[in-house]
Amino acid sequence: MKRSISFALVFVGALATGASAQARAQAAPRPNANTAAKAATTKAPPPPRPDTRKPAAATAPIPVADTAPRVLINREVFSYDGDGRRDPFVSLLTTSDLRPLLTDLKLVAVAFDPRGQNSVAVLRDITSKEQYRVRVGQTIGRMRVAAIQEKAVIFTIEEFGYSRQEILPIIADSTKTRPRQ
């Protein structure tokens, strides 16, 4: 395993060295056929004469221009104009739009109106101990209250493009005993 990793590192290093040498070779000016023919027919210049003047102060070497290709990294940035809709880039697990679930609710009490207009149901979230008072037509999370009966609440749940109805009944607490008569 160690041998394959070290071989891979050497291989990557060799590729990088070869790529930079190739880039330098491509960046170097190339003579075309016309300039090469002219250079061959002209006389060679005479060799330079020795300089008899005093040497000038030492000059700093001129830095060689970097001809290696530059790597440009573009990063895409997304923004979302929701206009009242849920942001699709926010995790669904952390939003309160989905909570409470039907399994988290317990029907505590119902104030039932026989005409069906003013019925109120009291629900309690068993996970967060939060209490909800709902009427017909109100929504809790993804659930809409479709009807309130004497001992149950009917919810319409819309998920994944489908709607279904679920009933949440009052569950009698079996831990409390009635006194004997």
C-alpha positions as CSV (number, residue, x, y, z in Angstrom):
1,M,0.0,0.0,0.0
2,K,2.8,2.4,0.9
3,R,4.6,1.6,-2.3
4,S,1.5,2.4,-4.4
5,I,1.0,5.7,-2.7
6,S,4.6,6.8,-3.1
7,F,4.5,5.7,-6.7
8,A,1.4,7.7,-7.2
9,L,3.1,10.8,-5.6
10,V,6.1,10.4,-7.9
11,F,3.9,10.0,-10.9
12,V,1.9,13.1,-10.1
13,G,5.1,15.1,-9.5
14,A,6.5,13.9,-12.9
15,L,3.3,14.9,-14.6
16,A,3.4,18.4,-13.1
17,T,7.0,18.9,-14.0
18,G,6.4,17.7,-17.6
19,A,3.3,20.0,-17.9
20,S,5.2,23.1,-16.7
21,A,8.1,22.3,-19.2
22,Q,5.6,21.9,-22.0
23,A,3.9,25.2,-21.1
24,R,7.3,27.0,-21.2
25,A,8.1,25.5,-24.5
26,Q,4.8,26.5,-26.0
27,A,5.2,30.1,-24.7
28,A,8.7,30.5,-26.2
29,P,8.6,32.4,-29.5
30,R,9.0,30.1,-32.6
31,P,10.7,31.3,-35.7
32,N,8.7,30.8,-38.9
33,A,10.3,29.5,-42.2
34,N,10.7,33.0,-43.6
35,T,12.7,34.4,-40.7
36,A,14.9,31.3,-40.6
37,A,15.7,31.6,-44.3
38,K,16.6,35.3,-43.9
39,A,18.9,34.6,-40.9
40,A,20.8,31.9,-42.9
41,T,21.4,34.2,-45.9
42,T,22.6,37.3,-43.9
43,K,26.2,37.6,-42.7
44,A,27.0,36.9,-39.2
45,P,27.7,40.1,-37.2
46,P,31.3,40.5,-36.1
47,P,32.2,39.5,-32.5
48,P,31.8,42.2,-29.9
49,R,34.8,44.2,-29.0
50,P,36.1,44.0,-25.5
51,D,34.8,46.9,-23.3
52,T,37.7,49.1,-22.1
53,R,35.6,51.3,-19.8
54,K,35.4,50.8,-16.0
55,P,32.8,48.3,-15.0
56,A,29.6,49.9,-13.7
57,A,28.1,49.2,-10.3
58,A,26.6,45.8,-10.0
59,T,23.1,45.8,-11.3
60,A,20.3,43.6,-10.0
61,P,19.4,40.7,-12.3
62,I,16.2,41.2,-14.3
63,P,13.6,38.7,-13.1
64,V,12.4,36.3,-15.8
65,A,8.8,36.6,-16.7
66,D,6.7,33.8,-15.4
67,T,5.3,32.0,-18.4
68,A,3.5,29.2,-16.5
69,P,-0.2,29.1,-17.3
70,R,-2.4,30.6,-14.5
71,V,-5.2,28.5,-13.1
72,L,-8.4,30.3,-12.7
73,I,-11.0,28.8,-10.4
74,N,-14.6,30.0,-10.8
75,R,-17.0,29.5,-7.9
76,E,-20.7,29.4,-8.5
77,V,-22.8,31.2,-6.0
78,F,-26.6,30.6,-5.7
79,S,-29.2,32.9,-4.3
80,Y,-32.9,32.3,-4.0
81,D,-35.7,34.9,-4.1
82,G,-38.4,33.0,-2.3
83,D,-41.3,35.4,-2.5
84,G,-42.9,33.8,0.5
85,R,-41.9,30.2,-0.4
86,R,-39.6,27.9,1.5
87,D,-35.9,28.2,0.6
88,P,-34.9,24.9,-1.2
89,F,-31.3,25.2,0.0
90,V,-32.2,25.0,3.7
91,S,-32.3,21.6,5.3
92,L,-35.8,20.2,5.9
93,L,-34.7,18.6,9.1
94,T,-34.1,21.9,10.8
95,T,-37.1,23.9,9.7
96,S,-40.3,24.2,11.7
97,D,-42.4,24.1,8.6
98,L,-42.7,20.3,8.9
99,R,-43.4,20.1,12.6
100,P,-45.4,18.9,14.4
101,L,-46.1,15.6,12.8
102,L,-49.4,13.8,13.4
103,T,-47.6,11.2,15.5
104,D,-46.3,13.9,17.8
105,L,-49.8,15.3,18.6
106,K,-52.2,14.2,21.2
107,L,-55.8,15.4,21.3
108,V,-56.5,16.7,24.8
109,A,-60.0,18.3,24.6
110,V,-62.7,19.3,22.2
111,A,-65.2,22.1,22.5
112,F,-67.8,20.7,20.0
113,D,-70.4,22.9,18.4
114,P,-73.2,20.7,16.9
115,R,-73.7,23.2,14.0
116,G,-70.0,22.7,13.2
117,Q,-69.1,26.4,13.0
118,N,-67.3,27.2,16.2
119,S,-65.8,23.9,17.3
120,V,-62.3,24.2,18.9
121,A,-59.9,21.4,19.6
122,V,-56.9,21.5,22.0
123,L,-53.9,19.6,20.8
124,R,-50.6,19.0,22.7
125,D,-47.2,18.2,21.1
126,I,-45.8,15.4,23.2
127,T,-42.2,16.1,22.1
128,S,-42.1,19.8,22.9
129,K,-45.0,20.1,25.3
130,E,-46.4,22.9,23.1
131,Q,-50.2,23.4,23.0
132,Y,-52.3,24.3,20.0
133,R,-55.9,25.5,19.8
134,V,-57.3,24.8,16.3
135,R,-60.5,25.4,14.4
136,V,-61.6,24.0,11.1
137,G,-59.4,25.3,8.2
138,Q,-56.3,26.1,10.3
139,T,-53.0,24.6,9.4
140,I,-50.3,23.1,11.7
141,G,-47.1,22.2,9.9
142,R,-48.2,20.4,6.8
143,M,-51.6,19.4,8.2
144,R,-54.9,21.3,7.7
145,V,-57.8,20.7,10.1
146,A,-60.6,19.4,7.8
147,A,-63.2,18.7,10.5
148,I,-63.7,18.6,14.3
149,Q,-65.9,15.8,15.7
150,E,-67.0,15.2,19.3
151,K,-64.1,12.9,20.1
152,A,-61.7,13.3,17.1
153,V,-60.1,15.7,14.7
154,I,-59.8,15.0,11.0
155,F,-56.6,16.3,9.3
156,T,-55.9,16.6,5.6
157,I,-52.2,16.1,5.0
158,E,-50.5,17.0,1.7
159,E,-47.3,15.3,1.0
160,F,-45.4,14.7,-2.3
161,G,-48.3,15.9,-4.4
162,Y,-50.9,13.7,-2.8
163,S,-53.4,14.5,0.0
164,R,-54.7,12.1,2.5
165,Q,-57.0,12.3,5.6
166,E,-56.0,11.1,9.0
167,I,-58.1,11.0,12.2
168,L,-56.6,11.9,15.6
169,P,-59.0,10.6,18.3
170,I,-59.1,11.4,22.0
171,I,-57.3,8.6,23.8
172,A,-58.6,8.0,27.3
173,D,-55.9,8.0,29.9
174,S,-55.8,4.5,31.4
175,T,-53.5,5.5,34.2
176,K,-56.3,7.3,36.1
177,T,-58.8,5.2,37.8
178,R,-62.4,6.2,38.5
179,P,-63.6,6.1,42.1
180,R,-66.0,3.2,42.9
181,Q,-69.6,4.1,43.4
